[in-house]
Amino acid sequence: MNTIHDGIHRIAYHFFDSRSEISDRDPSFGQSPRDDDGFNNFPVTRKADTTIIFLPGLLSSMTGTKSKALLQYCQGRCHSYLCFDYRGHGESDGKFEECNIHDWMNDSRSIINFAVSKSHYGEGKGSINTSNEKSASPNIILVGSSMGSWIALNLALEFSHLISAVIGIGSAIDFTRHLYQNNLTNEQRALWKEDLTNSRKSENEGG
């Protein structure tokens, strides 16, 4: 199992690098390129540095049918492909009932950081920079399913200099409002907005 470690949790991932052979490939994820039945029988060549990242839905994992279909698509068109399990999902650390949307947003940020480090723009540079410099950024396309679309849209706003496009599948872009915000009292809503503002301020300051 391939993992990214944020210092506390391990995030399981699968990465197909279009600029080389398949790298960081978990053998349990799926089959490797072969010729006997044509499955994944695509040439792997160095091409434009485009990475497609799949963000699954709630209680879904990176080994689902959408994720595997995207892997085949990327292999056929020589795009890099990165998918992962949120904490509390699939092979990643954590218990689902102890995690929340904030955790899954942070997991997704770690994945974007990882994608940049794997691109030729990130080689030797360490982590992402948030200075809105499009000229020095890889071409990242986010594909979100259900809740993953909500996360993808928020990431696109936060990292507009890194993300060139967002594709939603069955997008649940307002699910937090239906499940949570609409049930808050006025006092709770005010506290929630204050906490959200402080959290974003802390993240922007690197805290």
C-alpha positions as semicolon CSV with decimal commas, in nm:
position;residue;x (nm);y (nm);z (nm)
1;M;0,000;0,000;0,000
2;N;0,136;0,343;-0,094
3;T;0,079;0,617;0,163
4;I;0,142;0,984;0,226
5;H;0,210;1,068;0,590
6;D;0,101;1,407;0,723
7;G;0,277;1,355;1,054
8;I;-0,024;1,194;1,218
9;H;-0,226;1,002;0,958
10;R;-0,143;0,790;0,656
11;I;-0,338;0,862;0,338
12;A;-0,347;0,570;0,095
13;Y;-0,304;0,658;-0,272
14;H;-0,244;0,520;-0,621
15;F;-0,032;0,718;-0,871
16;F;0,018;0,660;-1,242
17;D;0,299;0,876;-1,384
18;S;0,258;0,939;-1,757
19;R;0,619;1,057;-1,789
20;S;0,766;0,719;-1,704
21;E;0,657;0,367;-1,638
22;I;0,381;0,311;-1,385
23;S;0,524;0,435;-1,056
24;D;0,397;0,413;-0,701
25;R;0,150;0,150;-0,821
26;D;-0,019;-0,064;-0,562
27;P;-0,047;-0,411;-0,723
28;S;-0,379;-0,467;-0,545
29;F;-0,531;-0,162;-0,713
30;G;-0,567;-0,316;-1,055
31;Q;-0,392;-0,488;-1,340
32;S;-0,079;-0,354;-1,503
33;P;-0,051;-0,299;-1,880
34;R;-0,055;-0,627;-2,069
35;D;-0,124;-0,758;-2,417
36;D;-0,330;-1,074;-2,367
37;D;-0,679;-0,919;-2,348
38;G;-0,613;-0,555;-2,429
39;F;-0,684;-0,430;-2,077
40;N;-0,475;-0,117;-2,022
41;N;-0,281;-0,202;-2,338
42;F;-0,172;0,156;-2,402
43;P;0,166;0,312;-2,483
44;V;0,316;0,504;-2,192
45;T;0,515;0,803;-2,317
46;R;0,637;1,136;-2,189
47;K;0,385;1,405;-2,271
48;A;0,232;1,727;-2,135
49;D;0,244;1,747;-1,758
50;T;-0,128;1,700;-1,696
51;T;-0,244;1,525;-1,379
52;I;-0,603;1,417;-1,319
53;I;-0,695;1,376;-0,952
54;F;-1,006;1,184;-0,852
55;L;-1,191;1,280;-0,534
56;P;-1,441;1,007;-0,440
57;G;-1,773;1,049;-0,268
58;L;-1,872;0,981;0,090
59;L;-1,796;0,621;0,195
60;S;-1,644;0,549;-0,146
61;S;-1,284;0,451;-0,216
62;M;-1,014;0,481;-0,480
63;T;-1,079;0,123;-0,598
64;G;-1,434;0,196;-0,720
65;T;-1,547;0,169;-1,081
66;K;-1,525;0,544;-1,153
67;S;-1,167;0,558;-1,031
68;K;-1,057;0,258;-1,233
69;A;-1,230;0,393;-1,544
70;L;-1,041;0,722;-1,503
71;L;-0,715;0,531;-1,466
72;Q;-0,776;0,358;-1,799
73;Y;-0,869;0,691;-1,959
74;C;-0,545;0,852;-1,837
75;Q;-0,330;0,560;-1,945
76;G;-0,482;0,577;-2,292
77;R;-0,413;0,949;-2,325
78;C;-0,081;0,968;-2,140
79;H;-0,209;1,180;-1,853
80;S;-0,085;1,123;-1,501
81;Y;-0,351;0,997;-1,262
82;L;-0,376;1,024;-0,884
83;C;-0,649;0,884;-0,661
84;F;-0,666;0,830;-0,287
85;D;-0,879;0,735;0,013
86;Y;-0,987;1,002;0,261
87;R;-0,901;0,919;0,620
88;G;-1,162;0,684;0,761
89;H;-1,215;0,542;0,411
90;G;-1,066;0,246;0,230
91;E;-0,701;0,182;0,318
92;S;-0,631;0,516;0,488
93;D;-0,591;0,564;0,862
94;G;-0,871;0,670;1,093
95;K;-1,223;0,567;1,185
96;F;-1,499;0,710;0,969
97;E;-1,714;0,811;1,265
98;E;-1,426;1,016;1,408
99;C;-1,360;1,213;1,086
100;N;-1,535;1,511;0,927
101;I;-1,539;1,725;0,613
102;H;-1,255;1,942;0,745
103;D;-1,032;1,632;0,772
104;W;-1,116;1,526;0,418
105;M;-1,042;1,874;0,286
106;N;-0,700;1,858;0,453
107;D;-0,639;1,513;0,304
108;S;-0,718;1,655;-0,040
109;R;-0,478;1,944;0,013
110;S;-0,205;1,693;0,096
111;I;-0,283;1,510;-0,228
112;I;-0,250;1,830;-0,434
113;N;0,083;1,896;-0,264
114;F;0,192;1,544;-0,353
115;A;0,082;1,588;-0,717
116;V;0,291;1,902;-0,750
117;S;0,593;1,730;-0,596
118;K;0,561;1,453;-0,858
119;S;0,541;1,696;-1,151
120;H;0,854;1,841;-1,309
121;Y;0,749;2,180;-1,168
122;G;0,772;2,042;-0,817
123;E;1,094;1,846;-0,849
124;G;1,327;1,971;-0,578
125;K;1,083;2,241;-0,465
126;G;0,911;2,065;-0,176
127;S;0,555;2,183;-0,125
128;I;0,300;2,388;-0,315
129;N;0,316;2,761;-0,317
130;T;0,000;2,964;-0,287
131;S;0,124;3,278;-0,462
132;N;-0,110;3,248;-0,759
133;E;0,172;3,204;-1,013
134;K;0,010;3,019;-1,303
135;S;0,326;3,027;-1,516
136;A;0,508;2,797;-1,274
137;S;0,227;2,550;-1,208
138;P;0,139;2,203;-1,335
139;N;-0,186;2,138;-1,516
140;I;-0,414;1,972;-1,258
141;I;-0,770;1,864;-1,336
142;L;-0,994;1,760;-1,049
143;V;-1,270;1,504;-1,100
144;G;-1,508;1,483;-0,806
145;S;-1,789;1,240;-0,740
146;S;-2,078;1,346;-0,514
147;M;-1,914;1,491;-0,201
148;G;-1,585;1,489;-0,392
149;S;-1,726;1,758;-0,621
150;W;-1,791;1,984;-0,321
151;I;-1,430;1,934;-0,209
152;A;-1,302;1,987;-0,564
153;L;-1,483;2,319;-0,602
154;N;-1,346;2,446;-0,272
155;L;-0,995;2,338;-0,369
156;A;-1,029;2,513;-0,705
157;L;-1,110;2,839;-0,525
158;E;-0,822;2,792;-0,285
159;F;-0,562;2,683;-0,541
160;S;-0,677;2,855;-0,860
161;H;-0,314;2,887;-0,975
162;L;-0,274;2,506;-0,972
163;I;-0,612;2,376;-1,090
164;S;-0,712;2,431;-1,451
165;A;-1,050;2,253;-1,450
166;V;-1,307;2,079;-1,231
167;I;-1,537;1,799;-1,349
168;G;-1,826;1,693;-1,129
169;I;-2,004;1,356;-1,135
170;G;-2,338;1,358;-0,952
171;S;-2,215;1,669;-0,772
172;A;-2,341;1,718;-0,417
173;I;-2,231;2,080;-0,402
174;D;-2,492;2,185;-0,146
175;F;-2,507;1,874;0,073
176;T;-2,353;2,048;0,375
177;R;-2,632;2,305;0,367
178;H;-2,904;2,042;0,355
179;L;-2,748;1,815;0,618
180;Y;-2,604;2,069;0,855
181;Q;-2,639;2,443;0,803
182;N;-3,018;2,447;0,766
183;N;-3,055;2,283;1,107
184;L;-2,849;2,539;1,298
185;T;-2,995;2,801;1,528
186;N;-2,900;3,165;1,464
187;E;-2,648;3,149;1,749
188;Q;-2,494;2,827;1,618
189;R;-2,478;2,970;1,266
190;A;-2,290;3,277;1,391
191;L;-2,040;3,059;1,579
192;W;-1,997;2,836;1,275
193;K;-1,921;3,134;1,048
194;E;-1,674;3,273;1,302
195;D;-1,496;2,939;1,331
196;L;-1,484;2,903;0,950
197;T;-1,337;3,253;0,910
198;N;-1,072;3,188;1,175
199;S;-0,984;2,851;1,022
200;R;-0,934;2,998;0,675
201;K;-0,728;3,284;0,818
202;S;-0,504;3,036;1,000
203;E;-0,457;2,824;0,686
204;N;-0,371;3,130;0,474
205;E;-0,111;3,232;0,734
206;G;0,038;2,884;0,729
207;G;-0,090;2,794;1,075
